[in-house]
Amino acid sequence: METVAIVGVGLIGGSFALALRKAGFTGRIIGVSSPKTVEAALARRVIDEAQPLELAVPRADLVYLARPISGILATLEELNPLLREGALVTDAGSTKEEIVAVAARFISRAQFLGGHPMAGKEIRGVQAADPDLFAGRTYVLTPVRPEEMKTPAAQEFLGWVDRIGAIPVLLGPPEHDRIVSWTSHLPQLVSTALAATVSQQLGIDVYSRVAGPGLRDMTRLAHSSYDVWRDILATNGPRIERALDAYISELRDLRALIRDPRMSAKFQAGAFFFVSLSGKQEEDL
């Protein structure tokens, strides 16, 4: 792999570029983004040069799509005539089933391998790019068939995923979308709902002065951009609705147990989950 084209040089795309450099990549990294973004990326030395899509893609051994999901879908429809044979196209979209399906329809000159780095921040933009963003974090790859992981291009990309410190996990696209509806999409909506509820009931002046760190921790995700989440909700809606229904049912159960000693079992179950999750994350790191 000598040349990488990163389409969408924001937080994820920029972090991937910096992570590659830190891991020893010595080739060329081309950025495809808005003029303002590539100017900032060049100033930070995140990319070596900026080019439009039609000039960057034909030079690339790896095309890394890091736009919002709607942008990834639109880009996939126009990539094929530009691709080099033997190249690999991957993406960093937060849902996979629709992206993989569109890639299957439109990409024939190169291999497509869906991806989702389970890493990020509430803030966006190349200014927040971090070479260690993926270190110790799960990096999901979503081949449709096992043999897709055996191609030279896929094996080389898998090697770079390992070198940047990420932990590769293979999942089918539908299974990925089912799991993240619980582990990623539900937490975002819970955080958004909590922030909205507290602010509407108390007003920002009150809760900003009379609140412990728990509220800040629980509402951290509420700072996330709707521009990104709009596409996630649109492409994984039914699964997210099922997760919300289950969560609402659990809240109703908790409400019924406010004065009931059986509430202790809910606390114990929650504590066990937290300890188990924290222990697993420490092992991963």
N, C-alpha and C positions, 0 to 999 in steps of 0.2 A: 504494500500500500504506500503509494508515493504522494498522492494528492487527495485531499478531502475537501468536499464542498459542503459547507454548512448553510442550509437554507433556513434562515431565522436565527440571527445571532443575538438572542436575548439571554435570559438567565441560563436556560438549559443548554442551548447551542453554544453560548460563550463558555460556559463551564466545561462542556465536553472538549472544546478546543484547548482550553488551558490544561485540562486533565491529560489530554494526549501529549502535550508538550512536556508536562511534568513527568509523564511515564516514559519519555524517551523518543517520541515521534519526531523525526527530523525532516519530514516532507513538507509539502506546501499546503497551507490551509486557506481556502478561499471563502469569503463571506458573501452571502446573498441576503440582503435586507434593505430596509429603507436607507436613504442617504444619511439621515441623522444617526441611525444605529451603526452603520458601518464606519462612519467617521469616529464615533466613540470607540468602536472595537479596534480600529487601527491605532487610535491614540493609546489604548491600553495594551497594544500588541497581542490582542486576542487572535487576530487573523493576520495573514501576510499580505493579502490584497482583497479588494472588493470588486465583484463582477456581477453583471446581470445573470439571471438563470441560464439563458441560452448560450452564454460564453463559459460559465463555470462548470456546468454539468458535463459537457463533452470531455473535459480534462480530468474528471474525477474518477478515482477508483472506488471511493466511498461517497455516497450522497446521503447526508444526515438531515432529515426533515424535522425541524424543531419549531415550526410555526404552531399556532393554535389548530385544533382539529379541523376546522373548516378550511383553513389555509393548506393543511396537509392534503386533504381530499382534493382541493382544487389543483394543487401542484402535481399530484399523482396523475391527473388526467392529461397533463401536458408534457410530462417528463420523457416518455418513451422514445420519441424521435431523437432526443438529445443524448441518450445514454450510450456509454461505451459498452461493448460486449465484454462480459466478465466482471462488470462492476457490481457493487452491492448497493442497494437502496434500503435504508432503514429509517425509522421515525422514532419520535419520543412522545407520541400522543398518549393521553391518559385513558383512552378507550381504544379497543383494538378490533372488534368484530367488523365494524363498518369500514375502517381503514384497510384491513386485510382484504376484504371483499372488493373494494375499489381497486386496490393494487393488482389483484388477480385479473381484473377486467382490462386494465390499461397497461400494465408493465409486462413486456415480453422480451425485450432486448437484454435485460439484466435480471438479477435475482432481487426479490424483495423479501426482507425479513423484518417483521414487526417488532418493535421494542418499546419498553416503558421503564425508564429509570425511576425508581420509587424514591425520589429525592427532590427537594425544592425549598423555596422560601415563600413567605407571604408577599414579598416585593418582587417586582419584575425588572427586566432590563439588563443589558450587558454590564452596566455599572456594578451590578450585584453578582456577576459571574465569579465563581470560586473553583479553583483547581481541585479542591478536596470535597466538592459537593457530593460526589458519588462514592467516596471512600466508605466502606463498611455498609453500604446500602444495597438493597436488592435491585437487580436490573433484570426485569422480565423480558424474555424473548418469546415470540409467539409464532413458531413455525406451524404450518398447517399439517405437514407430514414430517416424520422424524428424519428422513433422508435430506431434508433441506439444511440441516445443521452439519452435514458431512461435506458440503462443497468447500473448495479452498477459500472462497471469499467469506463464507460464514465462519469457518474455523479461524481465519485471521481476525475477523471482527471479534469473535469470542475471546481470542487472546488479548485484544486491547481492552475489552470489558474487564478482564481479570487484572490487567496491568494498571488500570486506573483505580483499582481497589474495590470495585463493585463485586457483588455476589450474584452470578447469573442464575436465573430460575426459568425453566421452560414450562410454558402453559399454552394450551390451546386458546385461541381468541375468545370464544364464548366463556370458558372457565375464568380467564383473566377478568373479563368484564363483570362476571358474577361476583368474584371475590372482592374486587376493588369497590363495588357498590357498597359493601359493608365496611371495608377497611380504610377507604379514602373518601368516597363520596358522601356517605352518611355522616362521618365526623365533620365534614365541611358544613353541611346543612344544619347539623346540631349547633355548631358554633355560631353560624349566622342567625339562627333562630334565638339562641340565648342572648346574643348581643342586642337583637331587635327588641326582645321582650323586656330586658332590664332597662334599656334606654327609654322605651316607651312608658314604662311604669314609674321610673324614678327621675329621668332626665340626666344628662351627662354630668352636670355640676355636682349632683348628689353622689352618684355611684363612683365618680372619679376621685372623690375625697374620702368616701367610706367604703373601701373595698380592699380585700387582701389579694395576694398574688394568685389565688385560685381563679378568680374571675378573669384576670388577665390571661392566665394559662388557657382557660376554657374558651376564650374568645379570640385567641391569636389568629386562628384561621379565618375569622370574619373579615380580616383585612385583605383577603384574597380578591383578585379582580373578577368581576362578573364576565368581562370579555372572554376570559379563559373558561370559566365555568358554564357559560351559556352553551358552548359546544359539547361539553361533557354531559350536561343534562339532556341535551337533544339526542345524543347518540347512545345513551344508556338509560333512558327514561324508565322503561318498565321495571328494570331491576332495582333502580333507585327507589321507585315507588313502593316496591315490596319491602325494601329495607326500612323505609320510613314508616310503613304500616306496622311492622314488627316493633319498631322503636316507640311509636305512639302507643301501642298495646302495652309495652313494658312501663311506660310512664303512667298509664291508667292503673296498672297493677300497683305501682309505687304509691300513687295517690290513695288507693284503697287501704294501704298498709301503714299510713302515716302514724297512727296510734296503736299499731299492732306489733307485738313482739316478734312476729314472723319477719318483720323488716330486717332483722339481723342477718337472716339468710341471704338477702339481697346484697347487703354490705359485704358479707363474707365472700360471696361469689365475685363481686366486683374487685375486692382486694386480691383474690386468687388470680383473676385475669390479669390485673396490673402487674403483680409480681412475676407471673409467668411470661408476660410480654416483655417486661424490663430485663429479665434474665436472658431471654432469647436474643434481645437486641445487644446485650453486652457480649454474648457469645459470638454474634456476627461481627462485632467490632474487634 
